[in-house]
Amino acid sequence: MKIEYNFAFFDEGSKREIRRATLKAIAIPGYQVPFASREMPIARGWGTGGLQLTLSLVGKEDILKVIDQGSDESVNAVNIKKLIALTTGIVVTDETTEATIIQSRHRIPETPLQEDQILVLQVPIPEPLRYYEPSEYETKKLHAEHEYSGAWLMLFEQIVNYGAMSTGADHPVMVHSRYVMAPSPIPRFDNPKLNQNKALILLGAGREKKVYAVPPYTKVASLDFADYPFRVETFQDKCCRLCGAKDVFLDELLNDITGEALYQCNDTSYCLQRMNGISKE
Amino acid sequence: MDDSERPVLAVRNINKQYGQGCVNCRGAKGEGLLKNYCPVCGTVYACRDISFEVYAGEILGIVGESGSGKSTMMECLYFDQEVSSGEAYIASYKGGETNVFEESSQQKRYIRNHLMGKVYQNPLMSLKMNFSSIGNIAEKLISAGNRNVGQMKVRGEELLEHVNIPVYRMKEAPKNFSGGMQQRVQIAKALSNNPPLLLLDEVTTGLDLSVQASVLDLIKSIQRQLKISMIIVSHDLGVIRMLADRTLVMLDGQVIEQGLTDQILEDPQHGYTQKLVQSLL
């Protein structure tokens, strides 16, 4: 027996509730809005926050792209795409430029986003001060009082211990000069893309039941110190072994036998697009 | 009034009660009660009409038995708790004309971060046990707006040296330190912004005699060098005799006697103070 689901899996009431939370999040950039996170047919921590946002936003005309760690073909991305496509019948794509909704985990696509696009990021821990202050009650007060010394303290500790800011991902950012926000576990390389981005960026944390947003053209600054400015990862003199791209986020693949390090675009659809372009010429 | 005569801190009629009060005790602020709680409704009057002044470069001692409201009063002054009623004026804040208890929580945080330092009996209250010692000191500097790692490291090392903690242990977390060392890290943290007022709450309780002596020596030398005003709370008359210029004696939430320390110890007037001084010998 085939179960008939409502359009986009959720009932209309659920979608409205999530949209209301989303609207509030857009109105207060960087502020974590609580919402009634639903049970989803995928496990908590597998992108339920992002999935719920996507389902509440998706319309019949939309074109969807889902990325997991830069790849369009990993298990998580494929299954989220399948779920949305089966319950809505919309078109899915790998092309960043074609998509209207892009749900992503760990990356912002290399191709610059446009004004008519929405980027949905999946967030495991939305609270940037969590390691510093375990109590939610206290962190809410810290946000309200604009007391962010804890966020800088965590960076200070890294500098004391390792001589540089060493956040591999999820480097905290200041949104609109008001709220410090965890940008989800994107690499530092992607942090500058958040600043004055043309697209609407929504972040959803399903387990923690929070939604927050960076509206288009919002100032987003990565936290740093006067004598230790924020720097992105560099891949000096390295380029993608497939498409030859430079100035993109590269994966390092080690050959077990020879010990040789190979570099390859992390964003597979960008890499593919470039290779197709090169072969056409 | 001339600024040099103005007290660093002037406290007027602080009241702190836990509970609503009832016909038996309300209105009288518990004055008719035998002890500091109401036997009818169980309301506790932890602080009752406490007033005092602290002048520049002075150490004010507060003694009293356990449960007499000493620590509650200190917590109210450091905004850890809210007072039920009362006023406090800080000379270095808005010219000492504003009642700091009526300020917003952001302003209270500003006062805490810039104009006060507090050393708790329990180092867990002010130190982040999983962060490095120098990070703990930097936290206070960061919250006062410092964003320069180099400066903060120099200041932190200077302070740790000042409180006799070897600089090579600065990266260690306070949880690895002995109780006396934790107490000294706390003192260093409290001093980091050169606050005009330092609150010390039972700093030597629970430390062995030799460590007590070294912590007391440290406090004394800091006071001589930096001319910081201090309030020292203790139930140990030895500590008060050694450090305090003036002393308040508290019993059941009230100040029962105040005056020069020598005077109080040599010629106690109130029955409780007489017992207290006798018990010392």
Interface residues (C-beta under 8 A of the other chain):
Chain A: Y132 K141 A144 E145 H146 E147 S149 G150 W152 L153 F156 E157 I159 V160 N161 F225 A226 D227 Y228
Chain B: S105 Q106 R109 K128 F131 S132 I134 G135 A138 E139 I142 S143 R147 N148 V149 G150 M152 K153 M170 K171
